[in-house]
Amino acid sequence: MRDEEVSAALLAWYNAHARQMPWRVGPAARAAGVRPDPYAVWLSEVMLQQTTVAAVRDYFNRFTARWPDVTALAEAEDGAVMGEWAGLGYYARARNLLKCARVVSGDHAGRFPDTREGLLALPGIGPYTAAAVAAIAFDRPETVVDGNVERVMARLFAVETPLPPAKPALTALAARLTPRTRPGDHAQAVMDLGATICTPKSPACGICPLRTPCAARAAGIAADLPRKLPKKAKPTRLGIAYIGRRGDGAWLLERRPDRGLLGGMLGWPGSDWAETEPVFAPPAAADWRPLDAEVRHTFTHFHLRLALRVADLPTDCAPIRGSFVAAGDFRPSDLPTVMRKAFDLARCGLGAD
């Protein structure tokens, strides 16, 4: 089967089986002339980086209800955006989201550039996102390659070189198949195929639209691909989180520095996270009681174990670090996942509701 025939088969399958998503213009609507909203495409692509579609849907709906266009997002307060992002992870994405929105609003009159090169010039947009927005929002013939696309290419062409070394070859194969007609639908078709048919485990080869040209299926190795090099073991880091509540119900919190892990997010004062035992250095003078529980959380590059200390703080408490947030202004949902875990464990120890 020729490359153009493979692309045609994919598009025909997508016409009938495209997933419905709140940010997507389906093939029928697109054929009728409905154009995707570049803001929605960009926002969804940033949210979907290293995150599942199921996890993103509610976040996307909340964001677009609160900030329906890029100008509204550009005018938002940093803390409000970081709070809405809490729990989605990879918090540098939220900081870059704001930077990009403000450049698009301020320097481009609220309109996203319609080329890969123009999109790459925006803060926080890398090669993948630039290609995805250019293809999906503007129908530019750009090659969009995520984990789903890599898996489809590895199986379709029986590429046995393991990832990540195989990435350039898989990208070149995906580029071969990218058509000049409907490149946005083609990009989404390959991703949908990988997500629903050509899945990591037990691929449904019998109903795949590419079962005939698939070299891995013919060789009986589809389920074994793509191969991957062994991952290095993650180190474990240790830390302390201090959770203090004043008599009037206010919580002692601090916003983390903009740079670094959980940058810009609200959280509990704490120690550095290192592979050595942390030093006890509370953020305020009080009777800090250890809890017989710890938070365990895994980040991309390490495992974290957080010991918890709790304290009932006096009304005249003058903290060394952090500041108090009134009970009525505190939303646990604004905390990143690791800090929310700490709160859930500590609330009983402090008699919190």
The 8 nearest C-alpha neighbors of each residue, nearest first, counted from 0:
[[1, 212, 4, 5, 2, 211, 3, 209],
 [0, 2, 4, 3, 5, 6, 212, 176],
 [3, 1, 5, 4, 176, 6, 0, 175],
 [2, 4, 6, 5, 1, 7, 176, 178],
 [5, 3, 7, 1, 2, 6, 0, 8],
 [4, 6, 2, 8, 3, 7, 9, 1],
 [5, 7, 9, 3, 4, 8, 176, 10],
 [8, 6, 4, 10, 9, 5, 3, 11],
 [9, 7, 5, 11, 6, 10, 4, 12],
 [8, 10, 6, 12, 7, 11, 13, 5],
 [11, 9, 13, 7, 12, 8, 14, 185],
 [10, 12, 8, 14, 13, 9, 7, 15],
 [11, 13, 9, 10, 15, 14, 16, 8],
 [14, 12, 17, 10, 16, 15, 188, 11],
 [15, 13, 11, 12, 26, 16, 10, 17],
 [14, 16, 13, 12, 17, 11, 26, 10],
 [15, 17, 13, 14, 12, 18, 191, 11],
 [18, 16, 13, 14, 15, 19, 25, 191],
 [17, 19, 20, 16, 191, 25, 13, 23],
 [20, 18, 17, 21, 23, 25, 24, 22],
 [19, 21, 23, 22, 18, 56, 24, 25],
 [20, 22, 23, 19, 56, 60, 59, 24],
 [23, 21, 39, 20, 40, 43, 24, 36],
 [22, 24, 20, 21, 25, 35, 19, 40],
 [23, 25, 35, 29, 28, 26, 22, 34],
 [26, 24, 28, 27, 23, 29, 17, 19],
 [25, 27, 29, 28, 14, 30, 24, 184],
 [28, 26, 30, 29, 25, 31, 14, 24],
 [29, 27, 31, 30, 25, 33, 26, 24],
 [28, 30, 33, 26, 32, 31, 27, 25],
 [29, 31, 27, 32, 28, 26, 33, 25],
 [32, 30, 28, 29, 33, 27, 26, 34],
 [31, 33, 29, 30, 34, 28, 27, 35],
 [34, 32, 29, 28, 31, 35, 24, 30],
 [33, 35, 32, 29, 36, 24, 136, 28],
 [36, 34, 136, 24, 37, 33, 23, 40],
 [35, 37, 39, 38, 40, 34, 136, 22],
 [38, 36, 40, 136, 39, 41, 35, 111],
 [37, 39, 41, 36, 40, 42, 69, 68],
 [38, 40, 42, 36, 22, 37, 41, 43],
 [41, 39, 37, 43, 38, 42, 44, 132],
 [40, 42, 44, 38, 43, 39, 132, 37],
 [43, 41, 39, 45, 44, 40, 38, 46],
 [44, 42, 46, 40, 45, 41, 47, 39],
 [45, 43, 47, 41, 46, 42, 40, 128],
 [44, 46, 42, 43, 47, 48, 41, 92],
 [45, 47, 43, 44, 48, 42, 55, 50],
 [46, 48, 50, 44, 45, 43, 49, 51],
 [47, 49, 50, 46, 45, 44, 51, 92],
 [48, 50, 47, 51, 46, 89, 88, 45],
 [51, 49, 47, 48, 54, 52, 46, 55],
 [52, 50, 54, 53, 47, 55, 49, 48],
 [51, 53, 55, 54, 56, 47, 50, 20],
 [54, 52, 51, 55, 56, 57, 50, 47],
 [55, 53, 51, 52, 56, 50, 57, 58],
 [54, 56, 52, 58, 53, 57, 59, 51],
 [57, 55, 59, 58, 53, 54, 60, 52],
 [58, 56, 60, 59, 55, 61, 54, 53],
 [59, 57, 61, 55, 60, 56, 62, 84],
 [58, 60, 62, 56, 57, 61, 55, 63],
 [59, 61, 57, 63, 58, 62, 64, 56],
 [62, 60, 64, 58, 59, 63, 57, 65],
 [63, 61, 59, 65, 64, 60, 66, 58],
 [62, 64, 67, 66, 60, 65, 61, 59],
 [63, 65, 61, 62, 67, 66, 60, 59],
 [64, 66, 62, 63, 61, 67, 71, 72],
 [65, 67, 63, 71, 72, 62, 68, 64],
 [68, 66, 63, 64, 65, 71, 69, 62],
 [69, 67, 71, 70, 66, 72, 38, 63],
 [68, 70, 72, 71, 100, 73, 38, 109],
 [71, 69, 73, 104, 72, 68, 109, 74],
 [70, 72, 66, 74, 68, 73, 69, 75],
 [71, 73, 69, 75, 66, 70, 74, 100],
 [74, 72, 101, 100, 70, 71, 75, 69],
 [73, 75, 71, 72, 70, 76, 101, 69],
 [76, 74, 72, 73, 77, 71, 80, 79],
 [75, 77, 79, 78, 80, 74, 73, 72],
 [76, 78, 80, 79, 81, 75, 97, 94],
 [77, 79, 81, 80, 76, 82, 264, 263],
 [80, 78, 82, 76, 77, 81, 83, 75],
 [81, 79, 83, 77, 82, 78, 84, 76],
 [80, 82, 84, 78, 83, 79, 264, 77],
 [81, 83, 333, 79, 85, 80, 84, 78],
 [84, 82, 80, 81, 85, 79, 333, 62],
 [83, 85, 81, 82, 87, 80, 86, 93],
 [86, 84, 335, 82, 333, 83, 334, 87],
 [85, 87, 336, 335, 88, 84, 334, 332],
 [86, 88, 85, 84, 89, 54, 50, 55],
 [87, 89, 90, 86, 85, 335, 336, 84],
 [90, 88, 91, 92, 87, 261, 93, 260],
 [89, 91, 92, 93, 88, 261, 262, 94],
 [90, 92, 94, 93, 89, 95, 262, 261],
 [91, 93, 90, 95, 94, 96, 89, 45],
 [94, 92, 96, 90, 91, 95, 81, 97],
 [95, 93, 91, 96, 97, 92, 98, 90],
 [94, 96, 123, 98, 92, 97, 93, 99],
 [97, 95, 93, 99, 94, 98, 92, 100],
 [96, 98, 100, 95, 99, 94, 73, 101],
 [99, 97, 95, 101, 96, 100, 122, 102],
 [98, 100, 122, 102, 96, 97, 101, 121],
 [101, 99, 73, 97, 103, 102, 98, 69],
 [102, 100, 73, 104, 98, 99, 103, 105],
 [101, 103, 105, 99, 106, 104, 100, 98],
 [104, 102, 107, 100, 109, 101, 106, 105],
 [105, 103, 109, 101, 108, 70, 102, 107],
 [104, 106, 102, 103, 101, 107, 108, 109],
 [105, 107, 102, 103, 108, 104, 109, 101],
 [106, 108, 103, 109, 110, 104, 105, 111],
 [109, 107, 104, 110, 106, 105, 103, 111],
 [108, 110, 104, 103, 107, 70, 69, 111],
 [111, 109, 107, 108, 103, 112, 104, 69],
 [110, 112, 103, 113, 109, 37, 107, 118],
 [113, 111, 117, 118, 114, 110, 107, 115],
 [112, 114, 133, 137, 111, 117, 115, 118],
 [115, 113, 117, 116, 133, 112, 118, 139],
 [114, 116, 129, 118, 117, 133, 130, 119],
 [117, 115, 119, 114, 118, 120, 129, 112],
 [116, 118, 114, 112, 120, 119, 115, 113],
 [119, 117, 115, 120, 129, 116, 121, 112],
 [118, 120, 116, 121, 117, 124, 129, 125],
 [119, 121, 118, 117, 116, 122, 124, 115],
 [120, 122, 119, 118, 124, 99, 123, 102],
 [123, 121, 99, 124, 98, 95, 120, 119],
 [122, 124, 95, 99, 125, 121, 96, 92],
 [125, 123, 119, 122, 128, 121, 129, 118],
 [126, 124, 128, 127, 119, 129, 123, 118],
 [125, 127, 129, 128, 130, 119, 124, 115],
 [126, 128, 130, 129, 125, 131, 143, 144],
 [129, 127, 131, 130, 125, 126, 124, 132],
 [130, 128, 115, 126, 118, 132, 127, 131],
 [129, 131, 133, 127, 141, 128, 115, 132],
 [132, 130, 128, 134, 133, 129, 143, 135],
 [131, 133, 136, 135, 129, 134, 130, 41],
 [134, 132, 137, 130, 139, 131, 115, 114],
 [135, 133, 138, 183, 139, 131, 132, 141],
 [134, 136, 183, 132, 138, 131, 137, 133],
 [135, 137, 37, 35, 132, 133, 134, 138],
 [136, 138, 133, 139, 134, 135, 113, 132],
 [139, 137, 134, 183, 135, 182, 136, 140],
 [138, 140, 134, 133, 137, 141, 182, 114],
 [141, 139, 182, 179, 134, 138, 178, 177],
 [142, 140, 130, 134, 139, 143, 133, 182],
 [141, 143, 174, 130, 177, 144, 173, 140],
 [142, 144, 131, 130, 186, 127, 141, 145],
 [145, 143, 148, 142, 170, 149, 127, 146],
 [144, 146, 148, 147, 149, 143, 190, 127],
 [147, 145, 149, 148, 150, 144, 193, 190],
 [148, 146, 193, 150, 190, 145, 149, 194],
 [147, 149, 151, 145, 144, 150, 146, 190],
 [150, 148, 146, 152, 147, 151, 169, 153],
 [149, 151, 153, 147, 148, 152, 225, 146],
 [152, 150, 148, 154, 149, 153, 155, 193],
 [151, 153, 155, 149, 154, 150, 169, 156],
 [154, 152, 158, 150, 157, 225, 151, 156],
 [155, 153, 157, 215, 151, 152, 156, 221],
 [154, 156, 213, 152, 214, 153, 157, 151],
 [155, 157, 214, 154, 158, 153, 152, 213],
 [158, 156, 215, 154, 214, 153, 155, 159],
 [159, 157, 153, 156, 160, 154, 225, 152],
 [158, 160, 161, 157, 226, 225, 224, 153],
 [159, 161, 165, 158, 226, 162, 164, 225],
 [162, 160, 226, 227, 165, 228, 159, 164],
 [163, 161, 227, 164, 165, 228, 226, 166],
 [162, 164, 165, 166, 161, 227, 228, 160],
 [165, 163, 162, 166, 161, 160, 167, 168],
 [164, 166, 162, 163, 168, 160, 161, 167],
 [165, 167, 169, 168, 163, 164, 170, 162],
 [168, 166, 170, 169, 165, 171, 164, 172],
 [169, 167, 171, 170, 165, 166, 172, 164],
 [170, 168, 172, 166, 171, 167, 152, 149],
 [171, 169, 173, 167, 172, 168, 166, 174],
 [170, 172, 174, 168, 169, 173, 167, 175],
 [173, 171, 169, 175, 174, 170, 168, 152],
 [174, 172, 170, 176, 175, 171, 169, 177],
 [175, 173, 171, 177, 142, 172, 176, 170],
 [176, 174, 172, 173, 177, 171, 2, 178],
 [175, 177, 173, 174, 2, 6, 178, 3],
 [178, 176, 174, 175, 182, 142, 173, 140],
 [179, 177, 180, 182, 176, 140, 181, 6],
 [178, 180, 140, 182, 181, 177, 139, 138],
 [179, 181, 178, 182, 140, 138, 183, 185],
 [180, 182, 184, 183, 185, 138, 179, 178],
 [181, 183, 185, 140, 184, 178, 180, 138],
 [184, 182, 135, 134, 138, 186, 185, 181],
 [183, 185, 187, 181, 186, 182, 188, 135],
 [184, 186, 182, 188, 183, 187, 10, 181],
 [187, 185, 183, 188, 184, 189, 143, 182],
 [188, 186, 190, 184, 185, 189, 191, 183],
 [187, 189, 185, 191, 13, 186, 190, 184],
 [190, 188, 192, 191, 186, 187, 148, 193],
 [189, 191, 187, 193, 147, 192, 188, 148],
 [192, 190, 194, 188, 193, 189, 187, 195],
 [191, 193, 189, 196, 190, 195, 194, 197],
 [194, 192, 197, 147, 190, 191, 198, 195],
 [193, 195, 191, 192, 198, 190, 196, 147],
 [194, 196, 192, 193, 191, 198, 197, 203],
 [197, 195, 203, 192, 198, 193, 202, 194],
 [198, 196, 193, 202, 192, 195, 203, 151],
 [197, 199, 202, 193, 196, 200, 194, 195],
 [200, 198, 202, 197, 201, 222, 150, 193],
 [201, 199, 198, 202, 222, 197, 223, 203],
 [200, 202, 222, 203, 198, 199, 197, 204],
 [203, 201, 197, 198, 204, 200, 196, 222],
 [204, 202, 196, 205, 206, 197, 201, 207],
 [203, 205, 207, 206, 202, 210, 197, 196],
 [204, 206, 203, 207, 210, 202, 208, 196],
 [207, 205, 204, 203, 208, 210, 196, 209],
 [206, 208, 204, 210, 209, 205, 196, 203],
 [209, 207, 210, 8, 206, 12, 9, 211],
 [210, 208, 207, 211, 212, 213, 5, 8],
 [209, 211, 213, 207, 208, 212, 204, 216],
 [210, 212, 209, 213, 208, 217, 0, 214],
 [211, 213, 209, 210, 0, 214, 155, 5],
 [214, 212, 155, 210, 216, 215, 211, 209],
 [213, 215, 217, 157, 156, 155, 216, 212],
 [216, 214, 157, 221, 154, 218, 220, 217],
 [215, 217, 219, 221, 218, 213, 214, 220],
 [216, 218, 214, 215, 219, 213, 220, 211],
 [217, 219, 215, 216, 220, 214, 221, 157],
 [218, 220, 216, 217, 221, 215, 222, 214],
 [219, 221, 215, 223, 218, 222, 216, 224],
 [222, 220, 215, 216, 223, 224, 154, 219],
 [221, 223, 220, 224, 201, 200, 202, 199],
 [224, 222, 220, 221, 225, 226, 200, 154],
 [225, 223, 226, 221, 222, 154, 153, 220],
 [224, 226, 153, 150, 223, 227, 161, 159],
 [225, 227, 161, 224, 162, 159, 223, 160],
 [228, 226, 161, 162, 229, 225, 163, 160],
 [227, 229, 161, 162, 230, 226, 163, 164],
 [230, 228, 227, 231, 232, 226, 162, 161],
 [231, 229, 228, 232, 227, 233, 163, 300],
 [232, 230, 233, 229, 234, 228, 300, 301],
 [231, 233, 230, 234, 301, 300, 229, 235],
 [232, 234, 301, 300, 231, 302, 235, 299],
 [233, 235, 301, 302, 232, 236, 300, 274],
 [236, 234, 302, 303, 301, 274, 233, 237],
 [235, 237, 274, 273, 303, 272, 302, 304],
 [238, 236, 304, 272, 273, 274, 303, 305],
 [237, 239, 305, 272, 277, 270, 271, 306],
 [238, 240, 306, 305, 270, 269, 307, 241],
 [239, 241, 269, 307, 267, 268, 308, 306],
 [242, 240, 308, 268, 269, 309, 267, 307],
 [243, 241, 309, 267, 308, 240, 310, 251],
 [242, 244, 310, 251, 309, 311, 250, 312],
 [245, 243, 250, 311, 312, 249, 248, 251],
 [244, 246, 312, 249, 248, 247, 313, 314],
 [245, 247, 248, 314, 313, 312, 244, 311],
 [248, 246, 245, 249, 314, 326, 325, 244],
 [247, 249, 326, 245, 246, 244, 250, 325],
 [248, 250, 325, 326, 245, 324, 244, 247],
 [251, 249, 244, 324, 323, 243, 252, 245],
 [250, 252, 323, 243, 322, 244, 321, 324],
 [253, 251, 267, 321, 322, 266, 323, 250],
 [252, 254, 321, 266, 265, 268, 267, 322],
 [253, 255, 265, 264, 263, 266, 256, 252],
 [254, 256, 263, 262, 264, 253, 265, 257],
 [257, 255, 262, 258, 263, 254, 259, 264],
 [258, 256, 262, 263, 255, 259, 94, 264],
 [259, 257, 262, 256, 260, 263, 91, 261],
 [258, 260, 262, 261, 257, 256, 91, 255],
 [259, 261, 262, 258, 90, 91, 89, 255],
 [262, 260, 90, 264, 263, 259, 255, 91],
 [263, 261, 257, 258, 259, 260, 256, 255],
 [262, 264, 257, 255, 256, 254, 261, 265],
 [265, 263, 254, 262, 261, 255, 81, 266],
 [264, 266, 254, 253, 334, 255, 263, 252],
 [267, 265, 253, 252, 338, 254, 334, 264],
 [266, 268, 252, 240, 253, 241, 242, 269],
 [269, 267, 241, 253, 240, 252, 282, 321],
 [270, 268, 240, 239, 241, 267, 271, 238],
 [269, 271, 239, 238, 272, 277, 240, 280],
 [270, 272, 238, 273, 269, 277, 239, 237],
 [273, 271, 238, 237, 236, 270, 274, 277],
 [272, 274, 236, 275, 237, 271, 238, 277],
 [273, 275, 236, 237, 235, 276, 272, 234],
 [276, 274, 273, 277, 237, 236, 272, 238],
 [275, 277, 237, 278, 274, 238, 273, 236],
 [278, 276, 238, 275, 279, 270, 237, 239],
 [277, 279, 280, 276, 270, 239, 238, 271],
 [278, 280, 281, 277, 239, 270, 269, 276],
 [281, 279, 278, 282, 270, 269, 277, 283],
 [280, 282, 283, 279, 241, 284, 269, 287],
 [281, 283, 320, 319, 318, 268, 280, 284],
 [284, 282, 318, 319, 281, 285, 317, 320],
 [283, 285, 282, 281, 286, 318, 316, 317],
 [286, 284, 287, 283, 312, 310, 311, 313],
 [285, 287, 310, 288, 284, 311, 309, 312],
 [288, 286, 310, 309, 308, 285, 289, 281],
 [287, 289, 308, 309, 286, 310, 290, 307],
 [290, 288, 308, 307, 309, 291, 287, 306],
 [291, 289, 292, 307, 308, 288, 309, 345],
 [290, 292, 289, 293, 307, 306, 308, 288],
 [293, 291, 290, 294, 307, 306, 344, 289],
 [292, 294, 306, 305, 307, 295, 304, 291],
 [295, 293, 305, 304, 341, 296, 340, 306],
 [294, 296, 304, 303, 293, 305, 297, 302],
 [295, 297, 303, 302, 337, 294, 304, 298],
 [298, 296, 302, 303, 301, 299, 295, 300],
 [297, 299, 301, 300, 302, 296, 303, 89],
 [298, 300, 301, 297, 302, 233, 89, 49],
 [299, 301, 298, 233, 302, 234, 297, 232],
 [302, 300, 233, 234, 298, 235, 299, 297],
 [301, 303, 297, 235, 296, 298, 236, 234],
 [302, 304, 236, 296, 235, 295, 297, 237],
 [305, 303, 295, 237, 294, 236, 238, 293],
 [306, 304, 238, 294, 239, 293, 237, 307],
 [305, 307, 239, 293, 238, 240, 304, 294],
 [308, 306, 240, 290, 239, 289, 293, 241],
 [307, 309, 289, 241, 288, 287, 290, 242],
 [308, 310, 242, 288, 287, 243, 241, 289],
 [311, 309, 287, 243, 286, 312, 288, 285],
 [310, 312, 244, 243, 245, 313, 349, 246],
 [311, 313, 245, 244, 310, 243, 285, 316],
 [314, 312, 316, 315, 245, 246, 311, 285],
 [313, 315, 316, 246, 245, 312, 247, 317],
 [314, 316, 313, 317, 312, 245, 318, 246],
 [317, 315, 313, 314, 318, 312, 283, 284],
 [318, 316, 315, 319, 283, 284, 322, 320],
 [319, 317, 283, 320, 282, 316, 321, 322],
 [318, 320, 282, 283, 317, 321, 281, 284],
 [321, 319, 282, 318, 322, 268, 283, 253],
 [320, 322, 253, 252, 251, 318, 268, 319],
 [323, 321, 251, 252, 253, 324, 320, 318],
 [322, 324, 251, 250, 249, 252, 325, 321],
 [323, 325, 250, 249, 329, 328, 326, 251],
 [326, 324, 249, 328, 327, 329, 323, 250],
 [325, 327, 249, 248, 329, 328, 324, 250],
 [326, 328, 325, 329, 330, 324, 249, 248],
 [329, 327, 325, 326, 324, 330, 249, 250],
 [328, 330, 326, 327, 324, 325, 331, 250],
 [329, 331, 332, 333, 328, 334, 327, 326],
 [332, 330, 333, 334, 339, 329, 342, 338],
 [331, 333, 330, 334, 85, 82, 339, 335],
 [334, 332, 82, 331, 85, 330, 83, 335],
 [335, 333, 332, 331, 339, 85, 338, 265],
 [336, 334, 85, 86, 338, 337, 339, 333],
 [335, 337, 86, 339, 338, 340, 334, 85],
 [336, 338, 340, 339, 335, 296, 341, 294],
 [339, 337, 341, 340, 336, 335, 334, 266],
 [338, 340, 342, 336, 341, 337, 334, 335],
 [341, 339, 337, 343, 338, 342, 336, 344],
 [340, 342, 338, 344, 339, 343, 294, 345],
 [343, 341, 339, 345, 344, 340, 346, 338],
 [342, 344, 340, 341, 345, 346, 339, 347],
 [345, 343, 341, 342, 346, 340, 347, 292],
 [344, 346, 342, 348, 347, 343, 341, 349],
 [347, 345, 351, 349, 348, 343, 342, 344],
 [348, 346, 350, 349, 345, 351, 344, 343],
 [347, 349, 345, 346, 350, 309, 290, 351],
 [350, 348, 346, 347, 351, 345, 311, 309],
 [349, 351, 347, 348, 346, 352, 345, 311],
 [352, 350, 346, 349, 347, 348, 248, 345],
 [351, 350, 346, 347, 349, 248, 343, 326]]
